[in-house]
Amino acid sequence: MTQKLNTRFKTKAKANSRSRKRRNKMNKIDKKPSRPPQATRAYPRPGTKYFNILEHFRLHGTLNKLEAQSLGETCLSATVADMCSDFNLKVTRTFEKAKNIIGVYSRVIRYKLTKQDIIKLNAVKLRGSDE
């Protein structure tokens, strides 16, 4: 008895060569970025903790970790880093000793904005309120 050869393998090899050609064509396509690389965010909505921190900075200029807890912020360093990248700000950081809830002095960082950065925040807020 003679068995028929399985032709399944031949067609599979052809399919692989076709898919390789397709992949090569796809690799040659240049992708365009969907947005600019440094897009700045709009001013956040009122009531959010990000808004509270920005408003405190805009009105007072300085803030440390213990003061931020009353505003609902538990990770001030991450929020300040996001704020600096979103609005292109330069925040100065200085160490200081502050009394915590227990009454013991602990070492914390005070974040301070310059007058130019406060002007930038005011401009972004005004631009966002017009729209």
N, C-alpha and C positions, 0 to 999 in steps of 0.2 A: 504494500500500500504506500502510496506516495502522499505526503502531506503538502498542503499548499503553504507557501511562504507567507509569513505575516507581513502585510504591507503597512501596517500601522507605524512601524519604526521609520520607514522612508518618509512618510508624510510629516511625521513629527520633526525630523531633521530639517525639512523644508520650512516648516513653521518657525523653527528657531532661527534660521538664517534670515527670514523676513523680519522677525522681531528685532534682531540685531541691527538690521538696516534702519528700522524705525527708531530705535534708541539712538543711533548715531545722528540721525536727522534732528531728533529732539534735543540732543546735547548742543547742537549748533545754534539754537534759538537763544538770543540775548533777552534776558528778562529785564523789564523796566521796573524800578521801584514804585511801590504803590503810594508812598507819601514821602515828603522831604525828610532827610536824615535827622534834622533837629527841629521837629515841630514843637512849638510851645503850647501848653495846654491853656484853656480858658480858665478864668477865675472859678473856683469851686462853688457849689451851691451852698446857700446858708443852712446852718444846722449841722453840717458835717464837722468832724474834728479837724480835718485839713483846713477848712474855712476858719475855724476858731483859732488855730495856730497862726494862720496868715494874718488874720485881723489883729491878733495880739502883737505880732511883729510889726505890722503896719502902723499901729497906734503907739506902741511903747518902744519898739526897737530891740529889746533884749528879752531873753527867756532862758530859764534853766529847767532841768528835768523835774524838780520838785514843784515848781510853779506850774508846769504843764499838766501835772496830775489833776489839778483843779479844773482844767479845761477838757478833761477826758482823754488826754494823750498819755499812753504808757510807754511808747517807744519813740521818743523825740528825735533821736539821732537819725533814724530811718526817714522820718517825716521831713527833717531839715535837708537830708541828702536828696530826697525827691523834689523838694521845693527848689533847691539850688539847680538841679538839672532841668526842671520844667520852666523856670523863669530866668535862667542864666544869672543867678545871684552868687555873690561871694560872701559867705558868712564867716566872721572871725570867731574863733573858739578859744576861751580862756578857762582855766581851772579855778575853782573857788571852793571854799568850805561853806556849807549851808546846813542848818539844823533840820533834820528830817522829822517824821511824825513821832517817833519815839523820844526825840529830844537830844539825840546824839548827832554830833557834827559829822558829815560825810563829804567826800570830795566829789563835786559834780562839775559839769561843763556848762558855762554860760555862753549861749549863742547870741551874737550881736550883729545887726544889720547896719550898713552905712546909710547915710542920707540919700545917696544915689540909688541904692537898692530899694529904699522905701518909695522913692519917686517912681521907679520902675513898677513896683507893685500897685501904686496908685493909678498909673497909666493903664495897666492891664485890667484893673477893676473897672475903671471908667469905660474902657473899650468894650468890656463884657456887658456892662449895664445898658449900653446904647442899643445893642442888638436885640 
